[in-house]
Amino acid sequence: MVDLKGQYNKIKETVDAQIQSVLDTTSYINGPLVKEFQKNLENYLGVKHVIPCANGTDALQIAMMGLGLQPGDEVITADFTFAATVEVIALLNLTPVLVDVNPDDFNINIDAIKKAITPKTKAIVPVHLFGQCANMEAIMELAKAHNLFVIEDNAQGIGANYTYKDGTKAKSGTIGHVASTSFFPSKNLGCYGDGGAIFTNDDNLAHTIRGIVNHGMYERYHHDVVGVNSRLDSIQAAVLNTKLPLLDTYNKARRNAAKKYNDAFKNETKITTPKTINGCAGICETCDCHVFHQYTLKVTNVDRDALVQHLNANNIPCGVYYPIPLHSQKAYKDARYNEADFPVTNQLIKEVISLPMHTELEDDQIKFITETVKEFINR
């Protein structure tokens, strides 16, 4: 699904030198490269504060801790996403409120959010799924009207741009009150282990979060807030510092691959290719709204699971993200949920399939993948 080795080989010399510099200085935790990466990412995103941490799940949990959410507070998020989003809500004894998503871009549905808001609602967590921003303008308007926090789950969307109605743009993760991201190796900006970060433009919130990630300390052995141990190590910062200047190039390569996939499938009536909020499906020269963390198709009147087996039999990796909605997961089942409230999610889990998507995809690989898919669906 992701050719990490091919990508590494192109930057091997620089990465190796950066890692060696960490080994030479032995500044393994919060060393100079961590601080350098923090500043570089702040500049790239146009955000005031980046606080690195150990992984993307920690980032989301720490963001919620920083906001001071209390047990029993309700947090609205999407039903169709990875479990980490709801996991941290439950870990903090908050009340997860899962809602349906859009059938076209797979992101959280605005009307579903409206219906889910109660006097106990304190936050909304939009997930920028598969590399495209949720409808942040509408979400921020809702949040303002109901005095809610917005926590962007940007684990899959780093580098994407959100375009407002007036044509202005902002980077994903810089629009809400706070955001989290993951640097898991397969991400668009991935390290060679675990890593994550929190973004915010709020000075006071940034100060609180900086304490939380380091055992609640601002001064050694003085614990001012309840914290956790969640720090980005210097070796991972070395990798990320090397890859950050290449992020836009990486995302462009993903969009180019998506265009080739789209072109190959354009006449297939049983396949729905990814849609983007501006309608260009990521294929126009100026498109920057989708960074294609995943390239996810919907297949109709097709045995999706048999298609997965067919691809695997031809040594083509693929993924089903996600086969079980969160409201049906054993850990998160709740009598409050009504199946009738999740028609889109319940349909998507039967239809979605993600094809290989990374920066090293070559034309002959895409041709082989698409022809193998078409061979199956046109039997």
ABEGO torsion letter per residue (X at the ends): XBBAAAAAAAAAAAAAAAAAAAAAAGBABGBAAAAAAAAAAAAAAGBABBBBBABAAAAAAAAAAAAGBBBGBBBBBBABBBAAAAAAAAAAGBBBBBBBBBAAAGBBBAAAAAAABBAABABBBBBBBGGBBBBAAAAAAAAAAAGBBBBBBAAAABGBBBBBAAGBBBBBGAABABBBBBABAABABBBABBBBBBBBABAAAAAAAAAAABGGBABBGBBABBBBBBBBBAAAAAAAAAAAAAAAAAAAAAAAAAAAAAAAAAABAABBBBBBAAGAGGABAABAABAGABBBBBBBGBBAAAAAAAAAAAGBBBBBOBABBAAABAAABBAABBAAAAAAAAAAAAABBBBBBBAABBAAAAAAAAAAAAAAAAX
